[in-house]
Amino acid sequence: MKVLFIAEAVTLAHVGRSIRLASILHRNGIDVELACDKRYTQFLASLDFPVRSVRSIPTATFLERLARGRPAFSSATLAAYLAEDLSILRESKPDVVVGDFRLSLSASARVAGIPYVNVTNAYWSPYAKPHFRMPSLPFMPRLGDTLSTAVFRMVRPVGFALHAGPVNRLRRDYGLPRLGWDVRRVYCDGDLTLYADISNLIPVFSAPRTHRYIGPVLWSPPVAPPLWWDAVLNGEPPIYISLGSSGPAKLLPMVVEVLAGLGRPMVVATAGNPVQLPSNPRLWVADFLPGETIAAKACLVVCNGGSPTVQQALVHGIPVVGIASNLDQYLNMEYVEQFGAGILLRADQPDPAKLRKAIQRAIEDASLREKAGLVAELATAIRPDVEFPATIREMFDPRPQKDSQREGVPLG
């Protein structure tokens, strides 16, 4: 069989997750190809399977739209995406196409008649029951957290319908039924929908059999370690700071300044963002790092609250402080905080005193570390290197897969 992955490149998270999953299938003897934007070429050169080029909108455009509460992809953008999808599907001739936030596949895969596997996060599932908080929007600081949450509860259905509109219009143009006006159904549409999460941490309820968990999909950039790498790994456990490609990079100087007062070593991955950080003899900085390795060594991880870095920390039992800005990050950290394995802070309300208090608690509170350790134990029970290839093979051989642990993974 042949599997084509198409990854949306508005953040590195979707590309990294697709690289990892494609690599898993490749090691299992399955023919794979990956299509993504050229902006991440530096991470694609070492792959031992074919890579195709497909356009994604600029990251800055994506983040600006989210910051203003607008749909991430316009109808015109999705129409252009679909045309590229169909061209690649015709050339590649896959048996299955796997998308990670490539929303146009909701139409293009069906037009091409190719089974569509959608990799997403369980907190976006229409079968999840999250607590919604207002994301970081321009007017939010003036409302305050309590009032903004009440306002968001009222306006969220309208906002979700607005965000679902472009995909529904694309499907209508190709004679496909609309998916409804809840954007979560758009984000989770697929012939098979796979959650890159742990069900005990982020449960869904009464989901159909086509919605399944495969466990945290971890990926680190294939970069050479910096000269100081061994010194850090052999020294005192540091605080690892990474606000990622979609985090509030402007807050990094404040975060480092607050952490400097704790007297602990700090390791910062800037994700290539140009930032000026305070000088400190116990501060090590690089654009990209082997994130899972340094997260496992850390005493604490401070990040944007998105699933990639949060999962790197939690699978090693390391607590997290998530400084969230977009709704994806708020949803993820809301579950982590409810579970007791991390602390959620708002990026639009930067407060050095609150940050210092949260970090001290995350380091000193034994219950947070205990809960993070529990997540690490749960992660060993469902692993994508087992679940994902078994799930793909089952699409062609529907007989029960004995070695798969899916049957033991509850959906709620």
PyMOL commands that set and color helices and strands:
alter all, ss='L'
color gray80, all
select helices_A, chain A and resi 12-27+38-43+59-67+75-92+105-112+122-124+140-143+145-173+183-187+229-233+249-260+291-297+307-314+327-339+352-364+366-379+384-394+406-408
alter helices_A, ss='H'
color red, helices_A
select strands_A, chain A and resi 2-7+31-36+51-53+96-100+116-120+192-195+211-213+239-242+266-269+283-286+300-303+320-324+342-346
alter strands_A, ss='S'
color yellow, strands_A
deselect
rebuild
show_as cartoon
